[in-house]
Amino acid sequence: MGDTPDHLGHRARLRARLLDDADGLADYELVEYLLTLAIPRRDTKPLAKALLREFGSLAQLVSADPESLRRVDGLSDTGIAAVKIVQAASLRLLKGEFRDKPLLSSWDALLDWLRADMGPIDVERVRVLYLNSRNMLIRDELASEGSIDQSAIYVREVIKRALELGASAIILVHNHPSGSPEPSRQDIAITKDIAGAAAKLGIALHDHIIIGGSDYRSFRAMGLL
């Protein structure tokens, strides 16, 4: 069944509001209009509201993996792709703020990107940022992905990869799906092991950042490095 005149009028009004004052739109209205581009012949407001109820927030919605999104009735792969392109574009814009700059002088931009990328996910991931002698990013790699409450990281593999890339420094990053960014004893122990092994080869461990929701902890700032 095609759009009724009421639906067409509603979409036109929503589009006008988006172009005039996007900040004035509620989260469900942003999702609703996004879905109209992927599902042009359907009232997408109920689906938009259902998605936000299911995932809890706009950030968690766009960060959800495709399999989780497929479990929501009525969302096709075209709709899923529309949701995921928002995340990809947002992260690329945030990463652009420090991509070609020394990371240590773009710290706030780096943290904004990490919180957007890792804060909403519900499994623990460990990433390693490899830097050159000018502290510019050479490579950002996923080192490990674990269960909801633990993830393994191997000292030898981190150091080996740093040598392969010719990195002069590294930054460790991982998330706590619990939402608390406080480091555990295991976090502290593995950080000391990596820092010691890296130092022997002239590689600096600049920091270990733990992301917990929208908050974070820096080992350097806490005096743990």
Order of alpha helices (4+ residues) and beta strands (2+ residues): alpha-alpha-alpha-alpha-alpha-alpha-alpha-beta-beta-alpha-beta-alpha-beta-beta
